[in-house]
Amino acid sequence: MNKEWSELNKTMQEQFRKEVTFKQGIETLLCLRQRLMDELLRMKQELDPQDFCAMPFPNAKGYHCKTIAYSIWHIMRIEDIVAHSLIRDDEEIFFRKEFHAGIDSPVITTGNELSGQQIVDFSRDLDIEQLYCYMAEVKTGTDELLKELFFSDLKRKFGEKDKERLKRLQVVSPDENAVWLIDYWCGKNIRGLIQMPFSRHWIMHVEAAIRIKDGIWKKK
C-alpha cells in the first residue's frame, strides 16, 4: 500500500477512537480521499481515451486484472449506493442527476458480476468524460455526508429493512459474485463503512488502477 495513504488511513482510525479527536479524523479522511481523487484525475491527463478500457493484466489475481474505467465505475457506484441508498436513504446521484443516461453504461450495478472480456466491452461503452463528472459528484456528496457525522453515529447499524431496500432497487446484481455485497454492507456499522467503501476500498482500487496505467505505458 502507498505509504502516505497507509499512514493517513492509520491516523484516521486512531482519531476515530475518541470523541475529542473524531472531527480531526474526518479531516484526515477527507485529505486521504482527495489524495486518491487527485491520482485518478492525473490519469485523465496522462492517458489516451482508449487506455481506459485497456486490460494489460487479464490473468492477474489482483484488482489490476480489470480496466481503469471499470475501477472508477466500481468505486463510485459502490460509494453512491452506500452513501445514499443505504445511509441517507435518499436517491443516488447516479439517478438524481441522470448519469444513467450520460455515462451510457449498459448496467446500473456495481459491476461485480462482470469479468474478463465483459469488463473490456463494458469499459468501451462508457463515456469517460461523464464518468469523471459522476466521480466528482459522488465524492462531493459523500464528503458532505462525512462532515455531518457525529462520533455517536459510528455505532449506527443496519438491518433487514435496509437489505430489502437495496434488493428492491436492483443496484446490486443477483449474481453470486455481487449479491453478497448487500449482507456485507448491512453487517457493518458506520465506522466499518467508512473503511469499506469510503477509504480503504478507494485505496485498493486506485492502487490497482496505477498498476494498470504502468502496464499500459510499458506496452507502449
C-alpha positions as CSV (number, residue, x, y, z in Angstrom):
1,M,0.0,0.0,0.0
2,N,1.2,3.6,-0.8
3,K,3.0,4.7,2.4
4,E,1.3,8.1,2.6
5,W,-2.2,6.7,2.1
6,S,-1.5,3.9,4.6
7,E,-0.4,6.5,7.2
8,L,-3.4,8.7,6.6
9,N,-5.7,5.7,6.9
10,K,-4.0,4.6,10.1
11,T,-4.1,8.0,11.6
12,M,-7.8,8.4,10.8
13,Q,-8.6,5.1,12.5
14,E,-6.7,6.2,15.7
15,Q,-8.5,9.6,15.7
16,F,-11.9,7.9,15.4
17,R,-11.3,6.0,18.7
18,K,-12.0,9.1,20.8
19,E,-14.7,11.7,20.5
20,V,-12.3,14.5,21.2
21,T,-10.3,13.7,18.0
22,F,-13.2,12.5,15.9
23,K,-13.6,15.7,13.8
24,Q,-9.8,15.6,13.2
25,G,-10.3,12.1,11.9
26,I,-12.9,13.3,9.5
27,E,-10.5,15.9,8.2
28,T,-7.8,13.2,7.8
29,L,-10.3,11.0,5.9
30,L,-11.2,13.9,3.6
31,C,-7.5,14.5,3.0
32,L,-6.9,10.9,2.1
33,R,-9.9,10.9,-0.2
34,Q,-8.6,14.0,-2.0
35,R,-5.2,12.4,-2.5
36,L,-6.8,9.4,-4.1
37,M,-9.1,11.6,-6.2
38,D,-6.0,13.5,-7.4
39,E,-4.4,10.3,-8.6
40,L,-7.4,9.4,-10.7
41,L,-7.6,13.0,-12.1
42,R,-3.9,12.8,-13.0
43,M,-4.7,9.7,-15.1
44,K,-7.2,11.6,-17.1
45,Q,-4.4,14.0,-18.1
46,E,-1.8,11.3,-18.7
47,L,-3.8,8.7,-20.6
48,D,-5.5,8.5,-24.0
49,P,-9.2,7.7,-24.1
50,Q,-8.7,4.2,-25.3
51,D,-6.4,3.5,-22.4
52,F,-9.3,3.5,-20.0
53,C,-10.6,0.2,-21.5
54,A,-7.2,-1.5,-21.8
55,M,-6.6,-4.6,-19.8
56,P,-2.8,-5.3,-19.6
57,F,-3.1,-7.9,-16.9
58,P,-6.1,-10.1,-17.8
59,N,-4.9,-13.1,-15.9
60,A,-3.7,-11.4,-12.8
61,K,-5.2,-12.4,-9.4
62,G,-5.5,-8.9,-8.0
63,Y,-7.8,-6.0,-8.8
64,H,-5.4,-4.9,-11.6
65,C,-6.9,-7.6,-13.8
66,K,-9.6,-5.1,-14.7
67,T,-9.6,-1.7,-16.6
68,I,-9.2,1.8,-15.3
69,A,-12.7,2.8,-16.5
70,Y,-14.2,-0.2,-14.6
71,S,-12.2,0.6,-11.5
72,I,-13.6,4.2,-11.4
73,W,-17.1,3.0,-12.1
74,H,-16.9,0.3,-9.4
75,I,-15.5,2.7,-6.7
76,M,-18.2,5.3,-7.4
77,R,-21.2,3.1,-7.8
78,I,-20.5,1.3,-4.6
79,E,-19.9,4.7,-2.8
80,D,-23.1,6.2,-4.3
81,I,-25.2,3.2,-3.3
82,V,-23.8,3.0,0.3
83,A,-23.9,6.8,0.9
84,H,-27.3,7.4,-0.5
85,S,-29.4,4.2,-0.8
86,L,-28.1,2.7,2.5
87,I,-27.0,5.5,4.9
88,R,-29.1,8.5,3.8
89,D,-32.0,6.5,2.4
90,D,-32.4,9.0,-0.5
91,E,-31.9,8.9,-4.2
92,E,-28.5,8.0,-5.6
93,I,-26.6,10.7,-7.5
94,F,-26.5,8.3,-10.4
95,F,-30.2,8.6,-10.9
96,R,-30.9,12.0,-9.4
97,K,-28.6,13.8,-11.8
98,E,-29.3,11.4,-14.7
99,F,-25.9,10.0,-15.1
100,H,-27.5,6.7,-16.0
101,A,-28.2,8.3,-19.4
102,G,-25.0,10.4,-19.7
103,I,-22.4,7.7,-19.0
104,D,-24.0,5.2,-21.4
105,S,-23.4,2.3,-19.1
106,P,-25.2,-1.0,-20.1
107,V,-25.7,-1.7,-16.3
108,I,-26.6,0.2,-13.2
109,T,-24.9,-2.2,-10.8
110,T,-21.5,-2.2,-9.1
111,G,-20.1,-4.3,-11.9
112,N,-19.0,-7.2,-9.6
113,E,-20.8,-9.6,-11.8
114,L,-18.6,-8.8,-14.8
115,S,-15.3,-10.5,-15.7
116,G,-12.7,-10.7,-18.4
117,Q,-13.9,-9.6,-21.9
118,Q,-17.2,-8.4,-20.3
119,I,-15.2,-5.8,-18.4
120,V,-13.4,-4.6,-21.6
121,D,-16.6,-4.4,-23.5
122,F,-18.3,-2.6,-20.6
123,S,-15.5,-0.1,-20.4
124,R,-15.7,0.7,-24.1
125,D,-19.3,1.6,-23.7
126,L,-18.7,4.2,-21.0
127,D,-18.5,8.0,-21.7
128,I,-15.3,8.8,-19.8
129,E,-16.0,12.5,-19.5
130,Q,-19.3,11.8,-17.9
131,L,-17.8,9.1,-15.7
132,Y,-15.3,11.7,-14.3
133,C,-18.2,14.1,-13.8
134,Y,-20.0,11.4,-11.9
135,M,-16.9,10.7,-9.8
136,A,-16.7,14.3,-8.8
137,E,-20.4,14.5,-7.8
138,V,-20.3,11.3,-5.8
139,K,-17.1,12.3,-3.9
140,T,-18.6,15.7,-3.1
141,G,-21.8,14.2,-1.9
142,T,-20.0,11.7,0.3
143,D,-17.7,14.3,1.7
144,E,-20.7,16.3,2.8
145,L,-22.2,13.2,4.5
146,L,-18.9,12.6,6.3
147,K,-18.7,16.2,7.6
148,E,-22.2,15.9,9.1
149,L,-21.4,12.8,11.1
150,F,-21.1,12.8,14.9
151,F,-19.0,10.5,17.0
152,S,-22.1,8.7,18.2
153,D,-23.0,7.9,14.5
154,L,-20.1,5.5,14.2
155,K,-22.0,2.8,16.0
156,R,-25.1,3.1,13.9
157,K,-26.1,-0.3,12.4
158,F,-28.3,-1.6,9.6
159,G,-30.8,-4.4,9.4
160,E,-33.2,-6.4,7.3
161,K,-35.3,-3.5,6.1
162,D,-32.1,-1.9,4.7
163,K,-31.2,-5.1,2.9
164,E,-34.7,-5.4,1.4
165,R,-34.5,-1.8,0.2
166,L,-31.2,-2.4,-1.6
167,K,-32.6,-5.5,-3.2
168,R,-35.7,-3.7,-4.4
169,L,-33.5,-1.0,-6.1
170,Q,-31.7,-3.7,-8.1
171,V,-28.4,-1.7,-8.0
172,V,-26.6,-4.9,-6.9
173,S,-26.7,-7.8,-9.3
174,P,-28.2,-11.1,-8.0
175,D,-25.1,-12.8,-9.5
176,E,-23.2,-14.8,-6.8
177,N,-20.2,-12.6,-7.4
178,A,-22.1,-9.5,-6.4
179,V,-25.2,-10.2,-4.2
180,W,-23.0,-10.8,-1.1
181,L,-22.4,-7.1,-1.0
182,I,-25.8,-6.4,0.5
183,D,-25.1,-8.6,3.5
184,Y,-21.5,-7.3,3.7
185,W,-22.6,-3.6,3.9
186,C,-25.5,-4.2,6.2
187,G,-23.3,-6.2,8.5
188,K,-21.2,-3.1,9.2
189,N,-21.8,0.0,11.3
190,I,-20.9,3.5,10.0
191,R,-17.3,3.1,11.3
192,G,-17.0,-0.1,9.2
193,L,-18.5,1.6,6.1
194,I,-16.0,4.5,6.4
195,Q,-13.3,1.9,5.9
196,M,-15.1,-0.1,3.2
197,P,-16.0,1.6,0.9
198,F,-15.2,5.3,1.8
199,S,-11.4,4.9,2.3
200,R,-9.7,1.5,2.1
201,H,-11.9,0.5,-0.9
202,W,-10.6,3.5,-2.7
203,I,-7.0,2.7,-1.9
204,M,-7.3,-0.8,-3.1
205,H,-8.7,0.1,-6.5
206,V,-6.7,3.3,-7.1
207,E,-3.5,1.3,-6.5
208,A,-4.8,-1.3,-8.9
209,A,-5.5,1.5,-11.5
210,I,-1.9,2.7,-11.1
211,R,-0.6,-0.8,-11.9
212,I,-2.9,-0.9,-14.9
213,K,-1.6,2.5,-16.0
214,D,2.0,1.4,-15.6
215,G,1.3,-1.8,-17.6
216,I,-0.2,0.3,-20.4
217,W,2.8,2.6,-20.5
218,K,5.2,-0.4,-20.5
219,K,3.4,-1.9,-23.5
220,K,3.6,1.4,-25.3
